[in-house]
Structure formats: C-alpha cells, structure tokens
C-alpha cells in the first residue's frame, strides 16, 4: 500500500513527531506507515485522513497486483 503522508506533511511543514502527537500514536509508527513497513488499521487511517482534511483514498492507495 502506498501513501502520501510524507507529501501531506511537507505541504503543512510538520514533522513526524507533530503528526504523531496530533493523532496520538508514536513517531515510529508514522515512520513505519510512511515507509510501507506497517499498514494502519481502518481507524488509524481515518484519523490520518481526517487530520489532513482528506479521504482515506486520497492518502492511501492499494498497489496494483499482477
């Protein structure tokens, strides 16, 4: 799964730590989501999307399968 969290953070000039604090998770979790090492729960994906004023589909994208 791809995501645009890093891009959205850059647009708002916020750090991983600031985003993590806003949605009440660890900075390490944000890093793991951004790098694709961790797929967030539905609730967490909704919280991230809400923070950015976007839909889940605007932030997260399933990668094509062969």
CHARMM-style PDB file with segment names, atoms N, HN, CA, C and O in Angstrom:
ATOM      1  N   UNK     1       0.847  -1.168   0.000  1.00  0.00      PROA
ATOM      2  CA  UNK     1       0.000   0.000   0.000  1.00  0.00      PROA
ATOM      3  C   UNK     1       0.897   1.237   0.000  1.00  0.00      PROA
ATOM      4  O   UNK     1       1.826   1.357   0.798  1.00  0.00      PROA
ATOM      5  N   UNK     2       0.592   2.141  -0.910  1.00  0.00      PROA
ATOM      6  HN  UNK     2      -0.163   2.044  -1.558  1.00  0.00      PROA
ATOM      7  CA  UNK     2       1.316   3.412  -0.966  1.00  0.00      PROA
ATOM      8  C   UNK     2       0.529   4.465  -0.196  1.00  0.00      PROA
ATOM      9  O   UNK     2      -0.679   4.336   0.001  1.00  0.00      PROA
ATOM     10  N   UNK     3       1.235   5.509   0.236  1.00  0.00      PROA
ATOM     11  HN  UNK     3       2.216   5.613   0.076  1.00  0.00      PROA
ATOM     12  CA  UNK     3       0.542   6.602   0.898  1.00  0.00      PROA
ATOM     13  C   UNK     3       1.261   7.916   0.613  1.00  0.00      PROA
ATOM     14  O   UNK     3       2.418   7.943   0.195  1.00  0.00      PROA
ATOM     15  N   UNK     4       0.538   8.993   0.853  1.00  0.00      PROA
ATOM     16  HN  UNK     4      -0.402   8.971   1.192  1.00  0.00      PROA
ATOM     17  CA  UNK     4       1.086  10.323   0.587  1.00  0.00      PROA
ATOM     18  C   UNK     4       1.282  11.118   1.881  1.00  0.00      PROA
ATOM     19  O   UNK     4       1.245  12.348   1.872  1.00  0.00      PROA
ATOM     20  N   UNK     5       1.486  10.415   2.977  1.00  0.00      PROA
ATOM     21  HN  UNK     5       1.516   9.415   2.984  1.00  0.00      PROA
ATOM     22  CA  UNK     5       1.629  11.102   4.266  1.00  0.00      PROA
ATOM     23  C   UNK     5       2.824  12.052   4.252  1.00  0.00      PROA
ATOM     24  O   UNK     5       2.716  13.194   4.699  1.00  0.00      PROA
ATOM     25  N   UNK     6       3.951  11.588   3.745  1.00  0.00      PROA
ATOM     26  HN  UNK     6       4.039  10.660   3.382  1.00  0.00      PROA
ATOM     27  CA  UNK     6       5.152  12.435   3.726  1.00  0.00      PROA
ATOM     28  C   UNK     6       4.902  13.701   2.914  1.00  0.00      PROA
ATOM     29  O   UNK     6       5.315  14.789   3.315  1.00  0.00      PROA
ATOM     30  N   UNK     7       4.234  13.564   1.788  1.00  0.00      PROA
ATOM     31  HN  UNK     7       3.898  12.680   1.463  1.00  0.00      PROA
ATOM     32  CA  UNK     7       3.915  14.723   0.942  1.00  0.00      PROA
ATOM     33  C   UNK     7       2.970  15.674   1.680  1.00  0.00      PROA
ATOM     34  O   UNK     7       3.170  16.888   1.671  1.00  0.00      PROA
ATOM     35  N   UNK     8       1.948  15.115   2.315  1.00  0.00      PROA
ATOM     36  HN  UNK     8       1.786  14.128   2.323  1.00  0.00      PROA
ATOM     37  CA  UNK     8       0.984  15.942   3.057  1.00  0.00      PROA
ATOM     38  C   UNK     8       1.657  16.653   4.225  1.00  0.00      PROA
ATOM     39  O   UNK     8       1.348  17.808   4.518  1.00  0.00      PROA
ATOM     40  N   UNK     9       2.570  15.964   4.887  1.00  0.00      PROA
ATOM     41  HN  UNK     9       2.821  15.026   4.649  1.00  0.00      PROA
ATOM     42  CA  UNK     9       3.305  16.597   5.984  1.00  0.00      PROA
ATOM     43  C   UNK     9       4.151  17.752   5.467  1.00  0.00      PROA
ATOM     44  O   UNK     9       4.216  18.813   6.088  1.00  0.00      PROA
ATOM     45  N   UNK    10       4.801  17.537   4.324  1.00  0.00      PROA
ATOM     46  HN  UNK    10       4.749  16.675   3.819  1.00  0.00      PROA
ATOM     47  CA  UNK    10       5.648  18.583   3.736  1.00  0.00      PROA
ATOM     48  C   UNK    10       4.829  19.811   3.357  1.00  0.00      PROA
ATOM     49  O   UNK    10       5.274  20.942   3.554  1.00  0.00      PROA
ATOM     50  N   UNK    11       3.636  19.591   2.816  1.00  0.00      PROA
ATOM     51  HN  UNK    11       3.275  18.673   2.656  1.00  0.00      PROA
ATOM     52  CA  UNK    11       2.758  20.714   2.452  1.00  0.00      PROA
ATOM     53  C   UNK    11       2.434  21.572   3.662  1.00  0.00      PROA
ATOM     54  O   UNK    11       2.299  22.790   3.551  1.00  0.00      PROA
ATOM     55  N   UNK    12       2.308  20.931   4.818  1.00  0.00      PROA
ATOM     56  HN  UNK    12       2.418  19.941   4.908  1.00  0.00      PROA
ATOM     57  CA  UNK    12       1.932  21.632   6.054  1.00  0.00      PROA
ATOM     58  C   UNK    12       3.131  21.957   6.936  1.00  0.00      PROA
ATOM     59  O   UNK    12       2.992  22.562   7.999  1.00  0.00      PROA
ATOM     60  N   UNK    13       4.318  21.541   6.473  1.00  0.00      PROA
ATOM     61  HN  UNK    13       4.431  21.050   5.610  1.00  0.00      PROA
ATOM     62  CA  UNK    13       5.558  21.788   7.200  1.00  0.00      PROA
ATOM     63  C   UNK    13       5.490  21.262   8.638  1.00  0.00      PROA
ATOM     64  O   UNK    13       5.815  21.973   9.589  1.00  0.00      PROA
ATOM     65  N   UNK    14       5.060  20.001   8.778  1.00  0.00      PROA
ATOM     66  HN  UNK    14       4.796  19.424   8.006  1.00  0.00      PROA
ATOM     67  CA  UNK    14       5.022  19.385  10.104  1.00  0.00      PROA
ATOM     68  C   UNK    14       5.915  18.145  10.114  1.00  0.00      PROA
ATOM     69  O   UNK    14       6.115  17.495   9.088  1.00  0.00      PROA
ATOM     70  N   UNK    15       6.438  17.838  11.279  1.00  0.00      PROA
ATOM     71  HN  UNK    15       6.276  18.366  12.113  1.00  0.00      PROA
ATOM     72  CA  UNK    15       7.305  16.677  11.434  1.00  0.00      PROA
ATOM     73  C   UNK    15       6.475  15.424  11.709  1.00  0.00      PROA
ATOM     74  O   UNK    15       5.276  15.489  11.982  1.00  0.00      PROA
ATOM     75  N   UNK    16       7.159  14.285  11.626  1.00  0.00      PROA
ATOM     76  HN  UNK    16       8.133  14.233  11.404  1.00  0.00      PROA
ATOM     77  CA  UNK    16       6.505  13.034  12.000  1.00  0.00      PROA
ATOM     78  C   UNK    16       6.047  13.108  13.451  1.00  0.00      PROA
ATOM     79  O   UNK    16       4.962  12.636  13.789  1.00  0.00      PROA
ATOM     80  N   UNK    17       6.865  13.694  14.296  1.00  0.00      PROA
ATOM     81  HN  UNK    17       7.747  14.078  14.021  1.00  0.00      PROA
ATOM     82  CA  UNK    17       6.537  13.814  15.725  1.00  0.00      PROA
ATOM     83  C   UNK    17       5.270  14.641  15.929  1.00  0.00      PROA
ATOM     84  O   UNK    17       4.409  14.267  16.727  1.00  0.00      PROA
ATOM     85  N   UNK    18       5.149  15.755  15.220  1.00  0.00      PROA
ATOM     86  HN  UNK    18       5.848  16.059  14.572  1.00  0.00      PROA
ATOM     87  CA  UNK    18       3.960  16.605  15.357  1.00  0.00      PROA
ATOM     88  C   UNK    18       2.702  15.872  14.904  1.00  0.00      PROA
ATOM     89  O   UNK    18       1.667  15.950  15.566  1.00  0.00      PROA
ATOM     90  N   UNK    19       2.782  15.163  13.783  1.00  0.00      PROA
ATOM     91  HN  UNK    19       3.623  15.100  13.245  1.00  0.00      PROA
ATOM     92  CA  UNK    19       1.630  14.397  13.315  1.00  0.00      PROA
ATOM     93  C   UNK    19       1.281  13.303  14.322  1.00  0.00      PROA
ATOM     94  O   UNK    19       0.114  13.107  14.660  1.00  0.00      PROA
ATOM     95  N   UNK    20       2.287  12.605  14.789  1.00  0.00      PROA
ATOM     96  HN  UNK    20       3.235  12.763  14.514  1.00  0.00      PROA
ATOM     97  CA  UNK    20       2.069  11.525  15.755  1.00  0.00      PROA
ATOM     98  C   UNK    20       1.360  12.047  17.005  1.00  0.00      PROA
ATOM     99  O   UNK    20       0.431  11.414  17.507  1.00  0.00      PROA
ATOM    100  N   UNK    21       1.797  13.188  17.497  1.00  0.00      PROA
ATOM    101  HN  UNK    21       2.552  13.701  17.090  1.00  0.00      PROA
ATOM    102  CA  UNK    21       1.160  13.774  18.680  1.00  0.00      PROA
ATOM    103  C   UNK    21      -0.300  14.123  18.416  1.00  0.00      PROA
ATOM    104  O   UNK    21      -1.152  13.930  19.284  1.00  0.00      PROA
ATOM    105  N   UNK    22      -0.589  14.628  17.239  1.00  0.00      PROA
ATOM    106  HN  UNK    22       0.102  14.785  16.534  1.00  0.00      PROA
ATOM    107  CA  UNK    22      -1.953  15.020  16.902  1.00  0.00      PROA
ATOM    108  C   UNK    22      -2.911  13.834  16.841  1.00  0.00      PROA
ATOM    109  O   UNK    22      -4.081  13.959  17.202  1.00  0.00      PROA
ATOM    110  N   UNK    23      -2.416  12.687  16.384  1.00  0.00      PROA
ATOM    111  HN  UNK    23      -1.466  12.586  16.090  1.00  0.00      PROA
ATOM    112  CA  UNK    23      -3.307  11.527  16.270  1.00  0.00      PROA
ATOM    113  C   UNK    23      -3.030  10.474  17.339  1.00  0.00      PROA
ATOM    114  O   UNK    23      -3.572   9.369  17.303  1.00  0.00      PROA
ATOM    115  N   UNK    24      -2.173  10.841  18.289  1.00  0.00      PROA
ATOM    116  HN  UNK    24      -1.732  11.738  18.318  1.00  0.00      PROA
ATOM    117  CA  UNK    24      -1.918  10.041  19.491  1.00  0.00      PROA
ATOM    118  C   UNK    24      -1.336   8.657  19.200  1.00  0.00      PROA
ATOM    119  O   UNK    24      -1.817   7.643  19.705  1.00  0.00      PROA
ATOM    120  N   UNK    25      -0.290   8.645  18.374  1.00  0.00      PROA
ATOM    121  HN  UNK    25       0.100   9.470  17.964  1.00  0.00      PROA
ATOM    122  CA  UNK    25       0.494   7.427  18.167  1.00  0.00      PROA
ATOM    123  C   UNK    25       1.967   7.818  18.241  1.00  0.00      PROA
ATOM    124  O   UNK    25       2.284   8.996  18.403  1.00  0.00      PROA
ATOM    125  N   UNK    26       2.856   6.860  18.125  1.00  0.00      PROA
ATOM    126  HN  UNK    26       2.598   5.903  17.993  1.00  0.00      PROA
ATOM    127  CA  UNK    26       4.286   7.162  18.206  1.00  0.00      PROA
ATOM    128  C   UNK    26       4.832   7.661  16.872  1.00  0.00      PROA
ATOM    129  O   UNK    26       4.279   7.388  15.806  1.00  0.00      PROA
ATOM    130  N   UNK    27       5.936   8.401  16.967  1.00  0.00      PROA
ATOM    131  HN  UNK    27       6.384   8.623  17.833  1.00  0.00      PROA
ATOM    132  CA  UNK    27       6.610   8.858  15.753  1.00  0.00      PROA
ATOM    133  C   UNK    27       7.099   7.663  14.947  1.00  0.00      PROA
ATOM    134  O   UNK    27       7.087   7.688  13.716  1.00  0.00      PROA
ATOM    135  N   UNK    28       7.529   6.615  15.647  1.00  0.00      PROA
ATOM    136  HN  UNK    28       7.539   6.594  16.647  1.00  0.00      PROA
ATOM    137  CA  UNK    28       7.998   5.418  14.963  1.00  0.00      PROA
ATOM    138  C   UNK    28       6.882   4.782  14.133  1.00  0.00      PROA
ATOM    139  O   UNK    28       7.141   4.237  13.060  1.00  0.00      PROA
ATOM    140  N   UNK    29       5.655   4.849  14.620  1.00  0.00      PROA
ATOM    141  HN  UNK    29       5.444   5.292  15.492  1.00  0.00      PROA
ATOM    142  CA  UNK    29       4.515   4.313  13.862  1.00  0.00      PROA
ATOM    143  C   UNK    29       4.292   5.117  12.586  1.00  0.00      PROA
ATOM    144  O   UNK    29       4.034   4.545  11.526  1.00  0.00      PROA
ATOM    145  N   UNK    30       4.390   6.433  12.684  1.00  0.00      PROA
ATOM    146  HN  UNK    30       4.600   6.898  13.545  1.00  0.00      PROA
ATOM    147  CA  UNK    30       4.247   7.276  11.489  1.00  0.00      PROA
ATOM    148  C   UNK    30       5.329   6.910  10.479  1.00  0.00      PROA
ATOM    149  O   UNK    30       5.051   6.762   9.289  1.00  0.00      PROA
ATOM    150  N   UNK    31       6.560   6.765  10.957  1.00  0.00      PROA
ATOM    151  HN  UNK    31       6.786   6.886  11.924  1.00  0.00      PROA
ATOM    152  CA  UNK    31       7.657   6.400  10.068  1.00  0.00      PROA
ATOM    153  C   UNK    31       7.395   5.058   9.399  1.00  0.00      PROA
ATOM    154  O   UNK    31       7.611   4.913   8.195  1.00  0.00      PROA
ATOM    155  N   UNK    32       6.933   4.079  10.163  1.00  0.00      PROA
ATOM    156  HN  UNK    32       6.757   4.196  11.141  1.00  0.00      PROA
ATOM    157  CA  UNK    32       6.669   2.746   9.611  1.00  0.00      PROA
ATOM    158  C   UNK    32       5.549   2.781   8.574  1.00  0.00      PROA
ATOM    159  O   UNK    32       5.611   2.063   7.576  1.00  0.00      PROA
ATOM    160  N   UNK    33       4.538   3.597   8.796  1.00  0.00      PROA
ATOM    161  HN  UNK    33       4.487   4.180   9.607  1.00  0.00      PROA
ATOM    162  CA  UNK    33       3.443   3.731   7.825  1.00  0.00      PROA
ATOM    163  C   UNK    33       3.964   4.399   6.551  1.00  0.00      PROA
ATOM    164  O   UNK    33       3.696   3.929   5.445  1.00  0.00      PROA
ATOM    165  N   UNK    34       4.710   5.497   6.711  1.00  0.00      PROA
ATOM    166  HN  UNK    34       4.927   5.879   7.609  1.00  0.00      PROA
ATOM    167  CA  UNK    34       5.238   6.221   5.552  1.00  0.00      PROA
ATOM    168  C   UNK    34       6.115   5.343   4.680  1.00  0.00      PROA
ATOM    169  O   UNK    34       6.078   5.450   3.455  1.00  0.00      PROA
ATOM    170  N   UNK    35       6.904   4.474   5.300  1.00  0.00      PROA
ATOM    171  HN  UNK    35       6.934   4.388   6.296  1.00  0.00      PROA
ATOM    172  CA  UNK    35       7.842   3.643   4.540  1.00  0.00      PROA
ATOM    173  C   UNK    35       7.235   2.329   4.079  1.00  0.00      PROA
ATOM    174  O   UNK    35       7.911   1.526   3.437  1.00  0.00      PROA
ATOM    175  N   UNK    36       5.958   2.099   4.400  1.00  0.00      PROA
ATOM    176  HN  UNK    36       5.408   2.752   4.922  1.00  0.00      PROA
ATOM    177  CA  UNK    36       5.275   0.899   3.943  1.00  0.00      PROA
ATOM    178  C   UNK    36       5.573  -0.344   4.755  1.00  0.00      PROA
ATOM    179  O   UNK    36       5.236  -1.453   4.338  1.00  0.00      PROA
ATOM    180  N   UNK    37       6.198  -0.178   5.906  1.00  0.00      PROA
ATOM    181  HN  UNK    37       6.471   0.722   6.244  1.00  0.00      PROA
ATOM    182  CA  UNK    37       6.512  -1.320   6.759  1.00  0.00      PROA
ATOM    183  C   UNK    37       5.343  -1.716   7.641  1.00  0.00      PROA
ATOM    184  O   UNK    37       5.326  -2.807   8.211  1.00  0.00      PROA
ATOM    185  N   UNK    38       4.367  -0.826   7.750  1.00  0.00      PROA
ATOM    186  HN  UNK    38       4.381   0.060   7.286  1.00  0.00      PROA
ATOM    187  CA  UNK    38       3.204  -1.067   8.609  1.00  0.00      PROA
ATOM    188  C   UNK    38       1.961  -0.557   7.902  1.00  0.00      PROA
ATOM    189  O   UNK    38       1.947   0.566   7.399  1.00  0.00      PROA
ATOM    190  N   UNK    39       0.926  -1.370   7.861  1.00  0.00      PROA
ATOM    191  HN  UNK    39       0.937  -2.283   8.270  1.00  0.00      PROA
ATOM    192  CA  UNK    39      -0.355  -0.963   7.283  1.00  0.00      PROA
ATOM    193  C   UNK    39      -1.264  -0.564   8.438  1.00  0.00      PROA
ATOM    194  O   UNK    39      -1.536  -1.381   9.318  1.00  0.00      PROA
ATOM    195  N   UNK    40      -1.738   0.679   8.449  1.00  0.00      PROA
ATOM    196  HN  UNK    40      -1.516   1.343   7.734  1.00  0.00      PROA
ATOM    197  CA  UNK    40      -2.544   1.137   9.580  1.00  0.00      PROA
ATOM    198  C   UNK    40      -3.918   0.479   9.616  1.00  0.00      PROA
ATOM    199  O   UNK    40      -4.441   0.028   8.598  1.00  0.00      PROA
ATOM    200  N   UNK    41      -4.478   0.437  10.805  1.00  0.00      PROA
ATOM    201  HN  UNK    41      -4.052   0.803  11.633  1.00  0.00      PROA
ATOM    202  CA  UNK    41      -5.852  -0.040  10.961  1.00  0.00      PROA
ATOM    203  C   UNK    41      -6.792   0.950  10.269  1.00  0.00      PROA
ATOM    204  O   UNK    41      -6.398   2.064   9.924  1.00  0.00      PROA
ATOM    205  N   UNK    42      -8.003   0.533  10.080  1.00  0.00      PROA
ATOM    206  HN  UNK    42      -8.323  -0.372  10.361  1.00  0.00      PROA
ATOM    207  CA  UNK    42      -9.011   1.414   9.483  1.00  0.00      PROA
ATOM    208  C   UNK    42      -9.177   2.677  10.310  1.00  0.00      PROA
ATOM    209  O   UNK    42      -9.251   3.777   9.763  1.00  0.00      PROA
ATOM    210  N   UNK    43      -9.236   2.521  11.614  1.00  0.00      PROA
ATOM    211  HN  UNK    43      -9.177   1.627  12.058  1.00  0.00      PROA
ATOM    212  CA  UNK    43      -9.429   3.678  12.498  1.00  0.00      PROA
ATOM    213  C   UNK    43      -8.251   4.635  12.377  1.00  0.00      PROA
ATOM    214  O   UNK    43      -8.444   5.847  12.283  1.00  0.00      PROA
ATOM    215  N   UNK    44      -7.044   4.107  12.378  1.00  0.00      PROA
ATOM    216  HN  UNK    44      -6.887   3.122  12.454  1.00  0.00      PROA
ATOM    217  CA  UNK    44      -5.864   4.961  12.256  1.00  0.00      PROA
ATOM    218  C   UNK    44      -5.813   5.650  10.897  1.00  0.00      PROA
ATOM    219  O   UNK    44      -5.471   6.829  10.814  1.00  0.00      PROA
ATOM    220  N   UNK    45      -6.148   4.932   9.840  1.00  0.00      PROA
ATOM    221  HN  UNK    45      -6.426   3.974   9.907  1.00  0.00      PROA
ATOM    222  CA  UNK    45      -6.185   5.538   8.501  1.00  0.00      PROA
ATOM    223  C   UNK    45      -7.204   6.673   8.451  1.00  0.00      PROA
ATOM    224  O   UNK    45      -6.956   7.712   7.840  1.00  0.00      PROA
ATOM    225  N   UNK    46      -8.347   6.469   9.096  1.00  0.00      PROA
ATOM    226  HN  UNK    46      -8.549   5.624   9.593  1.00  0.00      PROA
ATOM    227  CA  UNK    46      -9.371   7.522   9.152  1.00  0.00      PROA
ATOM    228  C   UNK    46      -8.875   8.736   9.930  1.00  0.00      PROA
ATOM    229  O   UNK    46      -9.124   9.873   9.529  1.00  0.00      PROA
ATOM    230  N   UNK    47      -8.177   8.503  11.034  1.00  0.00      PROA
ATOM    231  HN  UNK    47      -7.975   7.580  11.359  1.00  0.00      PROA
ATOM    232  CA  UNK    47      -7.642   9.617  11.830  1.00  0.00      PROA
ATOM    233  C   UNK    47      -6.632  10.425  11.025  1.00  0.00      PROA
ATOM    234  O   UNK    47      -6.645  11.656  11.058  1.00  0.00      PROA
ATOM    235  N   UNK    48      -5.758   9.730  10.305  1.00  0.00      PROA
ATOM    236  HN  UNK    48      -5.748   8.731  10.278  1.00  0.00      PROA
ATOM    237  CA  UNK    48      -4.749  10.411   9.485  1.00  0.00      PROA
ATOM    238  C   UNK    48      -5.429  11.222   8.392  1.00  0.00      PROA
ATOM    239  O   UNK    48      -5.095  12.388   8.183  1.00  0.00      PROA
ATOM    240  N   UNK    49      -6.373  10.617   7.698  1.00  0.00      PROA
ATOM    241  HN  UNK    49      -6.644   9.670   7.867  1.00  0.00      PROA
ATOM    242  CA  UNK    49      -7.088  11.325   6.638  1.00  0.00      PROA
ATOM    243  C   UNK    49      -7.826  12.539   7.187  1.00  0.00      PROA
ATOM    244  O   UNK    49      -7.787  13.616   6.593  1.00  0.00      PROA
ATOM    245  N   UNK    50      -8.493  12.366   8.313  1.00  0.00      PROA
ATOM    246  HN  UNK    50      -8.525  11.491   8.795  1.00  0.00      PROA
ATOM    247  CA  UNK    50      -9.226  13.488   8.920  1.00  0.00      PROA
ATOM    248  C   UNK    50      -8.271  14.620   9.271  1.00  0.00      PROA
ATOM    249  O   UNK    50      -8.588  15.788   9.046  1.00  0.00      PROA
ATOM    250  N   UNK    51      -7.116  14.292   9.812  1.00  0.00      PROA
ATOM    251  HN  UNK    51      -6.858  13.343   9.995  1.00  0.00      PROA
ATOM    252  CA  UNK    51      -6.142  15.324  10.173  1.00  0.00      PROA
ATOM    253  C   UNK    51      -5.773  16.161   8.952  1.00  0.00      PROA
ATOM    254  O   UNK    51      -5.653  17.383   9.042  1.00  0.00      PROA
ATOM    255  N   UNK    52      -5.594  15.497   7.809  1.00  0.00      PROA
ATOM    256  HN  UNK    52      -5.691  14.504   7.735  1.00  0.00      PROA
ATOM    257  CA  UNK    52      -5.211  16.207   6.584  1.00  0.00      PROA
ATOM    258  C   UNK    52      -6.406  16.764   5.812  1.00  0.00      PROA
ATOM    259  O   UNK    52      -6.223  17.376   4.760  1.00  0.00      PROA
ATOM    260  N   UNK    53      -7.612  16.565   6.312  1.00  0.00      PROA
ATOM    261  HN  UNK    53      -7.760  16.068   7.166  1.00  0.00      PROA
ATOM    262  CA  UNK    53      -8.796  17.071   5.622  1.00  0.00      PROA
ATOM    263  C   UNK    53      -9.018  16.374   4.293  1.00  0.00      PROA
ATOM    264  O   UNK    53      -9.446  16.990   3.317  1.00  0.00      PROA
ATOM    265  N   UNK    54      -8.725  15.089   4.266  1.00  0.00      PROA
ATOM    266  HN  UNK    54      -8.378  14.588   5.059  1.00  0.00      PROA
ATOM    267  CA  UNK    54      -8.809  14.314   3.020  1.00  0.00      PROA
ATOM    268  C   UNK    54      -9.580  13.025   3.277  1.00  0.00      PROA
ATOM    269  O   UNK    54      -9.904  12.686   4.415  1.00  0.00      PROA
ATOM    270  N   UNK    55      -9.862  12.321   2.195  1.00  0.00      PROA
ATOM    271  HN  UNK    55      -9.598  12.596   1.270  1.00  0.00      PROA
ATOM    272  CA  UNK    55     -10.458  10.990   2.334  1.00  0.00      PROA
ATOM    273  C   UNK    55      -9.331   9.972   2.479  1.00  0.00      PROA
ATOM    274  O   UNK    55      -8.182  10.253   2.139  1.00  0.00      PROA
ATOM    275  N   UNK    56      -9.663   8.805   2.979  1.00  0.00      PROA
ATOM    276  HN  UNK    56     -10.597   8.576   3.255  1.00  0.00      PROA
ATOM    277  CA  UNK    56      -8.669   7.732   3.097  1.00  0.00      PROA
ATOM    278  C   UNK    56      -8.084   7.429   1.726  1.00  0.00      PROA
ATOM    279  O   UNK    56      -6.881   7.200   1.599  1.00  0.00      PROA
ATOM    280  N   UNK    57      -8.928   7.427   0.699  1.00  0.00      PROA
ATOM    281  HN  UNK    57      -9.905   7.614   0.802  1.00  0.00      PROA
ATOM    282  CA  UNK    57      -8.463   7.119  -0.654  1.00  0.00      PROA
ATOM    283  C   UNK    57      -7.492   8.160  -1.192  1.00  0.00      PROA
ATOM    284  O   UNK    57      -6.671   7.848  -2.055  1.00  0.00      PROA
ATOM    285  N   UNK    58      -7.569   9.387  -0.700  1.00  0.00      PROA
ATOM    286  HN  UNK    58      -8.236   9.641   0.001  1.00  0.00      PROA
ATOM    287  CA  UNK    58      -6.635  10.425  -1.132  1.00  0.00      PROA
ATOM    288  C   UNK    58      -5.259  10.252  -0.477  1.00  0.00      PROA
ATOM    289  O   UNK    58      -4.250  10.693  -1.027  1.00  0.00      PROA
ATOM    290  N   UNK    59      -5.223   9.622   0.675  1.00  0.00      PROA
ATOM    291  HN  UNK    59      -6.043   9.264   1.121  1.00  0.00      PROA
ATOM    292  CA  UNK    59      -3.970   9.424   1.405  1.00  0.00      PROA
ATOM    293  C   UNK    59      -3.351   8.060   1.122  1.00  0.00      PROA
ATOM    294  O   UNK    59      -2.135   7.943   0.966  1.00  0.00      PROA
ATOM    295  N   UNK    60      -4.191   7.035   1.057  1.00  0.00      PROA
ATOM    296  HN  UNK    60      -5.178   7.131   1.183  1.00  0.00      PROA
ATOM    297  CA  UNK    60      -3.717   5.656   0.895  1.00  0.00      PROA
ATOM    298  C   UNK    60      -4.185   5.088  -0.451  1.00  0.00      PROA
ATOM    299  O   UNK    60      -5.304   5.342  -0.898  1.00  0.00      PROA
ATOM    300  N   UNK    61      -3.299   4.313  -1.078  1.00  0.00      PROA
ATOM    301  HN  UNK    61      -2.390   4.106  -0.715  1.00  0.00      PROA
ATOM    302  CA  UNK    61      -3.623   3.711  -2.375  1.00  0.00      PROA
ATOM    303  C   UNK    61      -3.110   2.281  -2.410  1.00  0.00      PROA
ATOM    304  O   UNK    61      -1.950   2.018  -2.093  1.00  0.00      PROA
ATOM    305  N   UNK    62      -3.974   1.373  -2.794  1.00  0.00      PROA
ATOM    306  HN  UNK    62      -4.916   1.588  -3.051  1.00  0.00      PROA
ATOM    307  CA  UNK    62      -3.546  -0.005  -2.964  1.00  0.00      PROA
ATOM    308  C   UNK    62      -2.673  -0.102  -4.201  1.00  0.00      PROA
ATOM    309  O   UNK    62      -2.981   0.481  -5.240  1.00  0.00      PROA
ATOM    310  N   UNK    63      -1.599  -0.832  -4.084  1.00  0.00      PROA
ATOM    311  HN  UNK    63      -1.348  -1.306  -3.240  1.00  0.00      PROA
ATOM    312  CA  UNK    63      -0.724  -1.021  -5.241  1.00  0.00      PROA
ATOM    313  C   UNK    63      -1.316  -2.104  -6.129  1.00  0.00      PROA
ATOM    314  O   UNK    63      -1.937  -3.051  -5.646  1.00  0.00      PROA
ATOM    315  N   UNK    64      -1.119  -1.955  -7.409  1.00  0.00      PROA
ATOM    316  HN  UNK    64      -0.615  -1.185  -7.801  1.00  0.00      PROA
ATOM    317  CA  UNK    64      -1.654  -2.940  -8.367  1.00  0.00      PROA
ATOM    318  C   UNK    64      -1.003  -4.290  -8.140  1.00  0.00      PROA
ATOM    319  O   UNK    64       0.192  -4.387  -7.860  1.00  0.00      PROA
ATOM    320  N   UNK    65      -1.812  -5.326  -8.265  1.00  0.00      PROA
ATOM    321  HN  UNK    65      -2.783  -5.247  -8.493  1.00  0.00      PROA
ATOM    322  CA  UNK    65      -1.290  -6.685  -8.157  1.00  0.00      PROA
ATOM    323  C   UNK    65      -1.238  -7.312  -9.540  1.00  0.00      PROA
ATOM    324  O   UNK    65      -2.051  -6.991 -10.406  1.00  0.00      PROA
ATOM    325  N   UNK    66      -0.297  -8.188  -9.739  1.00  0.00      PROA
ATOM    326  HN  UNK    66       0.364  -8.448  -9.035  1.00  0.00      PROA
ATOM    327  CA  UNK    66      -0.155  -8.835 -11.048  1.00  0.00      PROA
ATOM    328  C   UNK    66      -1.104  -9.989 -11.198  1.00  0.00      PROA
ATOM    329  OT1 UNK    66      -1.118 -10.646 -12.239  1.00  0.00      PROA
TER     330      UNK     66
END
